[in-house]
Amino acid sequence: MTYALLLVVLALVFPWGAAALARRLAGVLRPREACWTLTVAAVLLAGGTVAALVGLFHVPFLAGLEQLSLTRVVEVWPAVVPLACVAGALLLTQFVLLVRRWRRHRALLARAWRAAGVGHGDGDLLVVADSEADAFALPGHRGRPGRVVVTSGMMRTLRDQEREVLLAHERAHLRGRHHLLSAVTDLTTTIHPALRSVREALVFHLERWADESAALAVGNRRVAAAAVARAALAGSGRSHAHGYPLLLVTSGPVPQRVEALLLPEPGPPRGGARRAGIVVLAGTVIAAATAALALAYGLHEFVEYDARQLIGTGPPTGCSSLWSTLHALFGAGAS
């Protein structure tokens, strides 16, 4: 049972360690690269988890398709049926949660568009009459292009240059299609709970990406920092009844965002040691994400190969190569 247990452990444990590595890797990259790193890592880790579960779930069915007796498989690996049932239950749960989360995203977007329908403005800007300070990027929906939605309360709170920062920030969200990165990563959290930390890190780096774009647009990092701080302070404790929660101006840890804006513009990582560290961390994330895929694929290949060998040599007598392979894969499962 050693290797069977290893497969389960890898499927469940790898995402925890790889998620931590992905967050660390994102911390040494520029915001744009950090966002893509976190999103890709989340997708790979979720895919690896699903692949490992599918591999476990399909072993009994694969044996049936290859005209092998499930009884004989159970003799070699007694845990195959319980593990397949658990894997199937987890896959079904993940699917239900994924559908529910997707429908929630669509409902939130539709609600935000209805709330923004009372706004007025020119071009991509909608100003909603509301005393609460709020601002967010509203992604396109049902053929309507994305808009920047700002309440009149927020407009009164900010000074002229700070308004420019706010609008540039939200337009950066729309231009970079940040809602897609955020939604994809949020959906992966239904596959494995370890990916929730990746989602939280992505929220911060998406805001940092938009902050840097806004600072570049106005040409003054201190003004950008002041605008972020003032908007966050004005919007703190509000209900955000009009907002699309994935792209609110007050998202992410604001003090860290302000602090980063008060520093020079981030550049590419420098130094051979730092680049080597990034390569090692990236390689570890990719290896952790693909290991479960490789194990699931290898399990199927072993079973299919030995099934063909068994069928080609006639009815099994004694311990066939299939059972030798299963013993090699799963240890002394029958003992």
C-alpha positions in Angstrom: 0.0 0.0 0.0 3.0 2.3 0.2 2.7 3.8 -3.3 -1.1 4.0 -3.1 -0.8 6.0 0.0 1.9 8.1 -1.6 -0.5 8.9 -4.5 -3.2 10.1 -2.1 -0.7 12.1 0.0 0.8 13.8 -3.1 -2.7 14.8 -4.3 -3.6 16.3 -1.0 -0.2 17.7 0.3 1.6 19.0 -2.8 -0.8 21.9 -3.3 -0.1 23.2 0.3 3.6 23.3 -0.2 3.4 24.5 -3.8 1.0 27.3 -3.0 3.4 28.6 -0.4 6.2 28.5 -3.0 4.1 30.2 -5.5 3.3 33.0 -3.1 7.0 33.4 -2.3 7.9 33.4 -6.0 5.3 36.1 -6.6 6.8 38.3 -3.9 10.1 38.7 -5.8 8.4 39.4 -9.2 6.9 42.6 -10.6 3.1 42.7 -10.1 2.1 41.7 -13.6 4.4 38.7 -13.6 3.3 37.8 -10.1 -0.3 37.8 -11.1 0.3 35.4 -14.0 2.5 33.2 -11.9 -0.1 32.8 -9.2 -2.9 32.2 -11.7 -1.0 29.6 -13.6 0.2 27.9 -10.4 -3.4 27.7 -9.2 -4.6 26.1 -12.4 -1.7 23.6 -12.5 -2.2 22.6 -8.9 -6.0 22.2 -9.3 -5.5 20.2 -12.5 -2.9 17.9 -10.8 -5.3 17.3 -7.9 -8.2 16.4 -10.2 -5.9 14.2 -12.3 -4.8 12.2 -9.2 -8.4 11.8 -8.1 -9.5 10.7 -11.5 -6.7 8.2 -11.6 -7.8 6.6 -8.3 -11.5 6.7 -9.4 -10.9 4.9 -12.7 -8.8 2.0 -11.5 -11.8 -0.4 -11.0 -13.5 0.8 -14.2 -10.3 0.5 -16.2 -9.9 -3.1 -15.0 -13.4 -3.8 -16.3 -12.8 -2.3 -19.7 -9.6 -4.4 -20.0 -11.7 -7.5 -19.2 -9.9 -8.0 -15.9 -11.7 -9.4 -12.9 -12.2 -6.7 -10.2 -12.0 -9.5 -7.7 -8.4 -10.3 -8.7 -7.5 -6.6 -8.5 -9.0 -6.4 -5.0 -6.9 -9.4 -4.0 -3.8 -7.5 -4.9 -5.0 -4.1 -3.7 -7.8 -4.4 -1.1 -8.1 -0.6 -0.8 -8.9 0.0 -4.5 -12.7 0.1 -4.1 -12.8 2.3 -1.0 -10.3 4.7 -2.4 -12.1 4.9 -5.7 -15.4 5.7 -3.9 -13.7 8.4 -1.9 -12.1 9.9 -5.0 -15.5 9.8 -6.8 -17.2 11.5 -3.9 -14.5 14.2 -3.9 -14.8 14.7 -7.6 -18.6 15.1 -7.4 -18.2 17.5 -4.5 -15.7 19.6 -6.4 -17.9 19.7 -9.5 -21.0 20.9 -7.5 -18.9 23.5 -5.7 -17.4 24.7 -9.0 -20.8 25.1 -10.6 -22.1 26.9 -7.6 -19.1 29.3 -7.5 -19.4 30.0 -11.2 -23.1 30.8 -10.9 -22.3 33.1 -8.0 -19.8 35.0 -10.1 -22.4 35.5 -12.8 -25.0 36.6 -10.3 -22.6 39.1 -8.7 -21.7 40.6 -12.1 -25.4 40.9 -13.1 -26.2 42.5 -9.8 -23.4 45.0 -10.2 -24.6 45.9 -13.7 -28.1 46.5 -12.4 -26.8 48.7 -9.6 -24.6 50.6 -12.0 -27.6 51.1 -14.4 -28.6 54.3 -12.5 -25.3 55.9 -13.1 -24.5 58.6 -15.7 -21.3 59.6 -17.5 -19.3 59.6 -20.7 -17.2 56.9 -22.3 -16.2 54.2 -19.9 -17.0 56.2 -16.7 -20.2 55.8 -14.8 -20.9 58.0 -11.7 -23.6 56.7 -9.4 -25.3 59.1 -7.0 -24.5 57.7 -3.6 -23.0 59.2 -0.4 -20.9 56.1 0.2 -17.4 56.2 -1.2 -16.9 53.3 -3.6 -15.2 52.6 -6.9 -14.7 49.5 -8.9 -14.0 48.1 -12.4 -17.1 46.5 -13.9 -16.2 43.9 -16.5 -18.2 43.6 -19.7 -21.4 41.6 -19.5 -23.8 40.4 -22.3 -22.3 42.5 -25.0 -21.8 45.6 -22.9 -18.2 46.9 -22.6 -16.5 47.2 -19.3 -17.0 50.4 -17.3 -15.4 52.2 -14.4 -18.0 52.8 -11.7 -17.5 55.5 -9.1 -19.9 56.9 -6.6 -20.4 60.6 -6.2 -19.3 60.2 -2.6 -15.9 58.9 -3.7 -15.6 61.7 -6.3 -16.1 64.3 -3.5 -13.6 62.5 -1.3 -10.6 62.7 -3.7 -8.7 65.7 -5.1 -8.3 66.2 -8.8 -5.1 64.3 -9.3 -6.2 61.6 -6.9 -9.3 61.1 -9.1 -7.0 60.7 -12.1 -5.2 58.0 -10.1 -8.4 56.3 -9.2 -9.7 56.2 -12.8 -6.3 55.0 -14.1 -6.3 52.3 -11.5 -9.7 50.9 -12.5 -9.0 51.2 -16.2 -5.9 49.2 -15.6 -8.1 46.4 -14.2 -10.3 46.5 -17.3 -7.4 46.7 -19.7 -5.6 43.8 -18.1 -8.8 41.8 -17.8 -8.0 41.2 -14.2 -11.4 39.9 -13.5 -10.6 36.8 -15.5 -7.4 36.0 -13.5 -9.3 36.6 -10.3 -12.3 34.5 -11.3 -10.2 31.6 -12.5 -8.1 31.5 -9.3 -11.2 31.8 -7.2 -12.8 28.8 -9.0 -9.7 26.7 -8.3 -10.3 27.1 -4.5 -13.2 24.7 -4.9 -10.7 22.0 -6.0 -8.3 22.3 -3.1 -8.5 24.5 0.1 -4.7 25.3 -0.2 -5.4 27.5 -3.2 -7.3 30.0 -1.0 -4.0 31.5 0.0 -3.1 31.8 -3.6 -6.3 33.7 -4.3 -5.6 36.0 -1.4 -2.1 36.7 -2.7 -3.5 37.3 -6.2 -5.9 40.0 -4.9 -2.9 41.9 -3.5 -0.8 41.6 -6.6 -3.7 42.5 -9.0 -4.2 45.7 -7.0 -0.4 46.3 -7.1 -0.5 45.9 -10.9 -3.3 48.5 -11.2 -1.5 50.8 -8.7 1.7 50.8 -10.7 -0.2 51.5 -13.9 -2.0 54.4 -12.2 1.3 55.8 -10.8 2.8 55.6 -14.3 -0.2 57.3 -15.9 -0.1 60.3 -13.5 3.7 60.4 -13.3 3.7 60.8 -9.5 4.1 57.8 -7.1 3.4 59.9 -4.0 0.1 61.2 -5.4 -0.8 57.6 -6.3 0.0 56.4 -2.8 -2.1 59.3 -1.3 -5.0 58.4 -3.6 -5.0 54.8 -2.7 -4.8 55.6 1.1 -7.6 58.2 0.9 -9.9 56.0 -1.2 -9.4 53.0 1.1 -10.0 55.1 4.2 -13.2 56.6 2.7 -14.4 53.2 1.6 -13.6 51.2 4.7 -16.6 49.8 6.6 -18.9 50.5 3.7 -21.4 48.0 2.3 -20.1 48.2 -1.3 -23.7 47.7 -2.4 -22.9 48.8 -6.0 -19.6 47.0 -6.3 -18.2 43.9 -8.1 -16.3 42.4 -5.2 -13.4 41.0 -7.2 -12.2 44.4 -8.3 -12.9 46.9 -5.5 -10.5 49.8 -5.0 -10.2 48.9 -1.3 -9.2 45.3 -2.0 -5.9 43.8 -0.7 -3.8 45.0 2.2 -3.8 48.7 1.7 -0.8 49.6 3.9 1.5 47.3 1.9 0.1 48.8 -1.3 0.8 52.4 -0.1 4.2 51.4 1.2 5.1 49.9 -2.2 4.0 53.1 -4.0 6.3 55.2 -1.8 9.3 53.1 -3.0 10.9 53.3 -6.5 9.1 51.5 -9.3 9.9 47.8 -9.1 12.2 46.4 -11.7 13.1 43.0 -12.9 14.9 40.8 -10.3 18.6 41.4 -10.3 21.6 39.3 -9.3 22.4 35.7 -10.4 21.5 34.2 -7.0 18.1 35.8 -7.0 17.4 34.7 -10.6 18.5 31.2 -9.7 16.2 31.2 -6.7 13.3 32.2 -8.9 14.1 29.4 -11.3 14.2 26.9 -8.5 11.0 28.1 -7.0 9.2 28.1 -10.3 10.5 24.6 -11.1 9.3 23.3 -7.8 5.8 24.7 -8.3 5.6 23.1 -11.8 7.0 19.8 -10.5 4.5 19.8 -7.6 1.7 20.5 -10.0 2.6 17.9 -12.6 3.6 15.1 -10.2 0.0 14.0 -9.6 -0.7 14.1 -13.3 2.3 11.9 -14.0 1.4 9.4 -11.2 -2.2 9.1 -12.5 -1.1 8.7 -16.1 1.6 6.2 -15.1 -1.0 4.1 -13.1 -3.2 3.9 -16.2 -0.4 3.0 -18.5 0.8 0.2 -16.2 -2.6 -1.3 -15.9 -3.4 -1.0 -19.6 0.0 -2.5 -20.7 -0.3 -5.5 -18.4 -3.9 -6.0 -19.3 -2.9 -6.3 -23.0 -0.1 -8.7 -22.0 -2.5 -10.8 -20.0 -5.2 -10.9 -22.7 -2.6 -11.8 -25.3 -1.3 -14.8 -23.4 -4.7 -16.2 -22.5 -6.4 -16.8 -19.2 -4.3 -15.9 -16.2 -2.6 -18.7 -14.3 -1.1 -17.8 -11.0 0.6 -14.4 -10.6 0.4 -12.6 -14.0 2.5 -9.6 -15.0 -0.5 -7.4 -14.1 -0.3 -8.5 -10.5 3.5 -8.1 -10.5 3.0 -4.5 -11.7 0.3 -3.8 -9.1 2.6 -5.3 -6.4 5.4 -3.1 -7.6 3.1 -0.1 -7.6 1.3 -0.6 -4.4 3.5 -2.9 -2.3 2.2 -5.9 -0.5 -1.4 -4.7 -0.7 -2.8 -8.2 -0.5 -0.7 -9.3 2.5 
